[in-house]
Amino acid sequence: MVVEGGGATGLAALLPGAQLDRHDLKGKNIVVPLCGGNIDTTVLGRVLERGLAADDRMKNFTATVSDR
């Protein structure tokens, strides 16, 4: 999973020793949105492409279409 830095701060706050590592939250279901708006879309596209290629989930398809 690739998460933009600003989006990972919610998760970081829950890590052991962090600000939200509290006894009253132990054993509870907690939702942490992993998102952010500061990632460059070009970089994100390259990251996704590399991940798909690494998992052998990217294929090339070439077709010739007549324009007549």
Backbone as CSV, one residue per row, in Angstrom:
resi,resn,N_x,N_y,N_z,CA_x,CA_y,CA_z,C_x,C_y,C_z
1,MET,0.844,-1.159,0.000,0.000,0.000,0.000,0.904,1.241,0.000
2,VAL,0.561,2.193,-0.825,1.272,3.468,-0.877,0.322,4.531,-0.357
3,VAL,0.785,5.275,0.630,-0.053,6.306,1.236,0.718,7.612,1.238
4,GLU,0.065,8.666,0.823,0.665,10.001,0.849,0.984,10.355,2.300
5,GLY,2.079,11.034,2.514,2.566,11.327,3.867,1.540,11.929,4.799
6,GLY,0.792,12.930,4.322,-0.224,13.562,5.162,-1.342,12.612,5.535
7,GLY,-1.620,11.651,4.671,-2.682,10.691,4.948,-2.277,9.636,5.958
8,ALA,-0.993,9.433,6.137,-0.505,8.411,7.067,-0.410,8.915,8.502
9,THR,-0.630,10.192,8.724,-0.475,10.729,10.086,-1.508,10.175,11.048
10,GLY,-2.710,9.878,10.562,-3.729,9.280,11.430,-3.302,7.919,11.941
11,LEU,-2.688,7.131,11.073,-2.180,5.826,11.476,-0.997,5.982,12.429
12,ALA,-0.131,6.930,12.140,1.039,7.162,13.000,0.614,7.545,14.418
13,ALA,-0.491,8.261,14.544,-0.968,8.672,15.865,-1.431,7.493,16.707
14,LEU,-1.741,6.368,16.069,-2.205,5.186,16.785,-1.097,4.188,17.099
15,LEU,0.083,4.403,16.571,1.186,3.473,16.812,1.581,3.472,18.286
16,PRO,2.179,2.370,18.762,2.589,2.309,20.174,3.476,3.487,20.572
17,GLY,3.111,4.108,21.672,3.864,5.256,22.178,3.445,6.584,21.593
18,ALA,2.532,6.566,20.628,2.084,7.808,19.994,0.963,8.444,20.814
19,GLN,0.507,9.593,20.360,-0.469,10.394,21.093,-1.776,9.656,21.359
20,LEU,-2.262,8.862,20.418,-3.541,8.170,20.599,-3.391,6.715,21.063
21,ASP,-2.209,6.339,21.507,-1.993,5.005,22.071,-2.494,5.040,23.518
22,ARG,-3.827,4.929,23.656,-4.454,5.079,24.973,-5.151,3.786,25.374
23,HIS,-5.232,3.563,26.675,-5.856,2.358,27.214,-7.337,2.268,26.840
24,ASP,-8.032,3.395,26.815,-9.472,3.363,26.520,-9.777,3.008,25.058
25,LEU,-8.767,3.016,24.196,-8.968,2.639,22.793,-8.587,1.186,22.511
26,LYS,-7.934,0.528,23.457,-7.491,-0.854,23.266,-8.698,-1.764,23.046
27,GLY,-8.633,-2.619,22.037,-9.693,-3.572,21.751,-10.896,-2.999,21.018
28,LYS,-10.857,-1.707,20.707,-11.968,-1.069,19.987,-11.688,-1.077,18.489
29,ASN,-12.752,-1.054,17.712,-12.615,-0.908,16.265,-12.456,0.568,15.942
30,ILE,-11.389,0.882,15.237,-11.083,2.272,14.894,-10.883,2.353,13.388
31,VAL,-11.471,3.353,12.765,-11.312,3.572,11.328,-10.327,4.720,11.125
32,VAL,-9.329,4.484,10.284,-8.337,5.513,9.979,-8.318,5.703,8.462
33,PRO,-8.833,6.826,7.961,-8.759,7.067,6.512,-7.312,7.334,6.112
34,LEU,-6.838,6.597,5.139,-5.471,6.769,4.654,-5.527,7.512,3.332
35,CYS,-5.603,8.822,3.419,-5.715,9.625,2.211,-5.006,10.951,2.407
36,GLY,-4.853,11.642,1.343,-4.234,12.955,1.391,-4.315,13.584,0.021
37,GLY,-4.179,14.860,-0.040,-4.317,15.545,-1.321,-3.039,16.149,-1.839
38,ASN,-1.908,15.827,-1.244,-0.670,16.485,-1.638,0.199,15.671,-2.576
39,ILE,-0.246,14.480,-2.981,0.581,13.664,-3.854,0.400,14.108,-5.306
40,ASP,1.480,14.166,-6.006,1.469,14.545,-7.415,0.862,13.409,-8.232
41,THR,-0.101,13.709,-9.082,-0.794,12.664,-9.830,0.133,11.916,-10.784
42,THR,1.146,12.587,-11.304,2.103,11.919,-12.185,2.902,10.887,-11.407
43,VAL,3.344,11.257,-10.214,4.095,10.333,-9.365,3.210,9.163,-8.961
44,LEU,1.968,9.433,-8.598,1.046,8.374,-8.218,0.853,7.391,-9.368
45,GLY,0.708,7.898,-10.580,0.558,7.035,-11.746,1.757,6.124,-11.933
46,ARG,2.949,6.671,-11.757,4.163,5.860,-11.892,4.254,4.805,-10.796
47,VAL,3.873,5.164,-9.582,3.890,4.207,-8.464,2.919,3.063,-8.737
48,LEU,1.719,3.399,-9.184,0.731,2.364,-9.503,1.221,1.460,-10.631
49,GLU,1.797,2.064,-11.660,2.309,1.290,-12.790,3.398,0.318,-12.357
50,ARG,4.317,0.784,-11.527,5.403,-0.077,-11.050,4.867,-1.228,-10.210
51,GLY,3.867,-0.943,-9.372,3.269,-1.986,-8.549,2.568,-3.034,-9.386
52,LEU,1.823,-2.595,-10.390,1.143,-3.533,-11.283,2.152,-4.383,-12.051
53,ALA,3.225,-3.763,-12.518,4.256,-4.500,-13.253,4.953,-5.501,-12.337
54,ALA,5.239,-5.110,-11.109,5.906,-6.006,-10.153,5.044,-7.218,-9.835
55,ASP,3.727,-7.044,-9.818,2.798,-8.150,-9.544,2.414,-8.903,-10.812
56,ASP,3.046,-8.560,-11.920,2.738,-9.145,-13.235,1.260,-8.982,-13.574
57,ARG,0.716,-7.804,-13.260,-0.687,-7.519,-13.535,-0.847,-6.468,-14.625
58,MET,0.251,-6.145,-15.307,0.183,-5.158,-16.373,0.510,-5.846,-17.691
59,LYS,-0.337,-5.660,-18.660,-0.151,-6.252,-19.977,-0.219,-5.153,-21.025
60,ASN,0.490,-5.355,-22.116,0.435,-4.425,-23.240,-0.488,-4.987,-24.301
61,PHE,-1.282,-4.117,-24.899,-2.195,-4.504,-25.964,-2.003,-3.505,-27.101
62,THR,-1.672,-4.016,-28.272,-1.468,-3.154,-29.437,-2.467,-3.553,-30.521
63,ALA,-3.131,-2.554,-31.092,-4.077,-2.809,-32.166,-3.900,-1.753,-33.241
64,THR,-4.003,-2.172,-34.472,-3.959,-1.251,-35.595,-5.378,-1.076,-36.100
65,VAL,-5.826,0.153,-36.159,-7.176,0.463,-36.591,-7.103,1.314,-37.854
66,SER,-7.784,0.877,-38.871,-7.810,1.616,-40.131,-8.626,2.895,-39.954
67,ASP,-8.137,3.985,-40.512,-8.811,5.278,-40.378,-9.475,5.655,-41.704
68,ARG,-9.992,4.701,-42.413,-10.599,4.983,-43.718,-12.079,4.897,-43.653
